[in-house]
Amino acid sequence: MQLVSRKPMPAGQTDGKRPSAQHAPLRQVEHGVEVLDNLRRARHRHLDAYATVVVSGTFEESSYAGRIRATAGDVLVHPQLDAHENHHVSSTVKLIRLPWIDRCGTGGLYRLKDLDELARVAETDVPEASERLAHAVLHGLSIPCGLRNDWPDQLAADLANDVSMSLGHWASRNGLAPETVSRGFSKAYGTTPEVFRAELKAKAAWFRITHADDRLGEIAAEAGFADQAHMTRWIHRLTGLSPTTWRGLATGRRYLS
């Protein structure tokens, strides 16, 4: 088994390729092949984008993309700042985690045609396996039927489409009490719908801050925040760093590249 990982860096430092916030509530991603017994992870967040290929076993994941039951051959693409929790279904799960270039801030679920070949390559050459997977996704992988489709998932999808949506109105339209919506969604996603919505806004704003040169006040308004200070609080809550710090790190990264 080959496992490739990167040593942690202090907050505010950069390796010339990406910003890092080691003191933030963000997890590092270990690339390579790994076998896990009784996979169960509480809700957590990663800074880097990455793809998970399921080699064997079955597990469930709830993220901004919805709730997914993933099995052998499925590919889960996690964008930057993705937050999710995992629950095992089978006792043992074998995974391949590969680096991923996040171009739009959204993830996806795909079905791999040649799992054995990718697994063989990943055992010895993680970058090559990553390139092969990206090529396969670019040229059209099928989408499996692993997504759930009950009301918590519909609410998650509706919030992703419209972060300004009223939760009270949504509950009324769907014949649910607001308390039922809050409890049921929290049980399914590990956080309340109000926090889920705020995180979606903060994540979208962070992506623009680190990938474009728009003014911070403009980004805050277009992301749906009341003001720039409100955006700053949520981005700091998600990442441990302020928008101004992230803008400086991202600018330095683009300059070095």
N, C-alpha and C positions, 0 to 999 in steps of 0.2 A: 504494500500500500504506500502510495506517495502522497504526502500531505505538504502543501506549500503554504506558508503563512508569512505575514509581514510583521516585524517588530513594532510595537506601539510607539507612537511619537507624542511628545507633549503637546498640549493644546497650543494652537497658534503657529506651530511649525509646519513645514511642507517639504515634501521630497522632490518638488519640481514637477510632479505629475498630478497631484490632487491635494486639496486642503485636508487637514485632519483635526479632529476635536476629541482628543483622547480622554479629557476629563468630562466630556458630555456623556449622557446616557445612550451611547451608541456602541454597537458591537462590531468587532472586526470580523471579517469573513476569511475562513480558512479554505483555500482552494485545493481541490483534489478529490480523491475517493475516500469515503468513510462509511463504516458500518456502525449503526447505532442500535442499541438494545433499548426497547421501551421508549421511543422518541416522544418526549413531552416537554415542551418549552412554553413558559409563560410569555405573555406579549412582550416583545422587544423590538428594537429598531437598529437598522444597519445604515451606516453612512454610504457605503459603496453599493453600486448596482452589481448584481450577480445573477446567474442562472442555476437552478437546481434541476438536475436530471435524476429521475427515480429509476434505479437499476433493478431493485427488487423490493417487495414489501408494499405496504399501503399506509398512508397517514392523511390526516385532515389538517388543513391550514386555513385560518381566517385572516384576511388582509384587506387593504383598500380595494383589491380586485374582487372581493367576495369571499365566500367559503368554498373551498375546493377539497375534494377527495382525490388525492393523487396516487397513482399506481404505476407499475413498471412501464416505462416508455413515455411517461408524461414529463413535460418540461415546464417549470414555473420560472418566469422571468420576473425578478424583483428589481424595481427601479431604485434610484437613490432615495434614502430616507424612508424606505418601506418599513412598516410596522406590521408584525403578524405574530400569531401564536400557533403552535403545532400540537397535535394530539395523535398519538400512535393508534393505529388500528391493528396492524400485525405486530408481533413481538419484536421483530428485527426489520430494520429498513437499511438498505444500501443506497447511498446517494453519491452523485458527483456534483461538486460545486465549482462553477467556472466563472472567470471574470466576464463582465458584460459592459458594453458601452451604452450608457443611457442617453439617448438622443431626444427624448420627448417627455420624460418624467412619468411614464406609465408602464405597467407591467403587462403580462399576458400568460396564457395557458396554451400549450401546444402539445402535439403528439409526435414523437420521434419515430421515423420509419426504420432506421438502422441503429438500434440501441447497442447491439453487441460491438459494432465497429467503433462507435464513439467511446464506449467503456474501455475497449482495448487501448485506444490512443491515450485516453485520460490517465491510465495507469503509469505512463512514462513521460507524457508530454502534455501538460495542462494548457499552455498557450495554443498549441496546435488543435487540441480538442475544442477550445473556445472558438477558434476561427471556423472550425468545421460546423459547430452548432450555429454560429451567427449566419453562415452561408445557407444552412438548411432553413432557418427561420425566414431569411430574406427571400428565399425562393419558394416559400409557401408550405408550411407544415399544417396539417389538419388540426382542428381544435377539438379536443375530447369532450365528452359529456360529463365532466367531473364537477361542474358547478351546481350548487344547491339552488333552489328557487322558491324559498318561502319568504314570508314578509320581512324578516330582518335583512335578507339579502336584497330584496327589492328596495328597502329603505336605504341601504348602503349604496346601491346603484343610483337611486334618485338623488342622494346627497352628492355623489360624485358628478352628476350632471348639472346640479343646481345647488350651490352651497348657500344660497340666500333663501331656500325653501323653508317655510314655516313648519316646524315639527308638529305643532298643534293641529294645523290644517291637514297635514299628512295623516295623522292619527285619525282625525274625524272622517276623512275621505275613505279610509280603510276599515272603519268600524271598530277602532281600537281605542282604549282609554290611554291617555298620555302616560300614566304610570305603567301600564302594560308594555307600551313601546319602550320606555326607558329600561325596565327590568329585562325584557326579552332581548333587546338589542345588546345590553351589557353582557348577558349570559352568552350570547353568540359570538361577540366580537371582543370581549374583554375590556370594553370601555363604553361610556355613555354615547348616545348619538350626538349630543352637544359637543363633546370633546372630539369625537370622530370628525365632525364637520369642521371644527376649528383647526384640527390637524391637517385636513385636506387643503384648507386655505393657506396655512403656513407652509406646507410642503410645496404648493404651487408657487407661492411667493419666493421661497428659498431657491427654487429652480431658476426663476427669472433673475434673482439677485446674483447667482453664481454663473449664469450662462449668457447674460445680456448686460447692457449698460444703461438700462432705464433708471430713472430717478426713483429713490426708495419710496417717496411719498406717492408717486404715480403707481408703483407696484402695489402698495398697500391698498389704495383706493380700488384698483381694478381686481384685486384678489378678494375684496369684500370686507376688509377690515374697517372699523370706524375711523381709525387714524393710524399714522405711522407708529406711534407708541404701542398701540394694541398689537400690531404686527410684530414689533420688536420683542414684546413679552412672549408671544407664542413661539417665535423662532428660537429664542433663547431657551424656552422650556423644552423644545424638541431636540436642540443640538448642543446647548451649553455655551453657544457663542452668539454675539449680536449680528444683525444684518450688516452693519458697517465692517465688522471684522471679517465676515464671510466675503464681502465685496472686495476687501483688500487682498485676501488670500487668493480669490479667484482671479483678480487682476494680475497678481504676481505669477500665478500659474500660466496664464495666457502669454505673459511677457516671456517667461522662460521657454515656453514651447515654440 
